[in-house]
């Protein structure tokens, strides 16, 4: 993978810790800007359930996990 390459992959239970950290960082970023959204942490169990159901997708670059999305029907 090159320095600007991104890979979109189905997330796995191994991605949960990094995904939760990414969500927590986004939540803090919003709070620092007085944006009243995502005030409460998303529990790891919720993200794990998304991964186990095949609904979690992750975006990686050479430095690791950069984004997540949950796709449901």
C-alpha positions as CSV (number, residue, x, y, z in Angstrom):
1,X,0.0,0.0,0.0
2,X,1.4,3.4,-1.0
3,X,1.4,6.6,1.1
4,X,-2.0,7.8,-0.3
5,X,-3.6,4.4,-0.9
6,X,-6.8,3.6,1.0
7,X,-8.3,0.1,1.5
8,X,-12.0,-0.4,2.4
9,X,-12.5,-3.7,4.1
10,X,-15.1,-5.5,6.1
11,X,-14.3,-4.9,9.8
12,X,-13.6,-7.8,12.1
13,X,-13.7,-8.2,15.9
14,X,-10.0,-7.4,15.8
15,X,-10.9,-3.8,14.6
16,X,-13.2,-3.0,17.5
17,X,-10.6,-1.4,19.9
18,X,-9.3,0.9,17.2
19,X,-12.8,1.7,15.9
20,X,-14.0,2.7,19.4
21,X,-10.9,4.9,19.8
22,X,-11.7,6.6,16.5
23,X,-15.3,7.2,17.6
24,X,-14.1,8.6,20.9
25,X,-11.7,10.9,19.2
26,X,-14.5,12.2,16.9
27,X,-16.8,12.6,19.9
28,X,-14.1,14.7,21.7
29,X,-13.5,16.8,18.6
30,X,-17.2,17.6,18.3
31,X,-17.4,18.4,22.0
32,X,-14.4,20.8,21.8
33,X,-16.3,22.7,19.1
34,X,-19.5,22.8,21.2
35,X,-21.3,20.5,18.7
36,X,-24.0,18.7,20.6
37,X,-23.7,15.3,18.9
38,X,-22.4,11.9,20.1
39,X,-22.3,13.1,23.8
40,X,-22.2,9.5,25.0
41,X,-19.6,7.0,24.2
42,X,-20.6,4.1,21.9
43,X,-19.9,0.9,23.8
44,X,-17.4,-1.6,22.4
45,X,-20.1,-4.2,22.6
46,X,-22.2,-2.3,20.0
47,X,-19.2,-2.0,17.6
48,X,-18.4,-5.7,18.2
49,X,-22.0,-6.6,17.3
50,X,-21.7,-4.6,14.1
51,X,-18.5,-6.5,13.2
52,X,-20.0,-9.9,14.0
53,X,-23.1,-9.2,11.9
54,X,-20.8,-8.1,8.9
55,X,-22.1,-4.6,9.1
56,X,-18.8,-2.9,10.1
57,X,-16.5,-1.6,7.3
58,X,-13.2,0.0,7.9
59,X,-10.9,2.3,5.8
60,X,-7.2,1.8,6.3
61,X,-4.1,3.4,5.0
62,X,-0.4,2.6,5.6
63,X,-0.6,4.0,9.1
64,X,-3.7,2.1,10.2
65,X,-7.4,2.6,10.6
66,X,-8.7,5.9,9.4
67,X,-12.5,5.6,9.2
68,X,-15.4,3.3,9.9
69,X,-18.9,2.9,8.6
70,X,-21.7,0.7,9.6
71,X,-24.0,-0.5,6.7
72,X,-27.3,-2.1,7.5
73,X,-30.4,-2.8,5.5
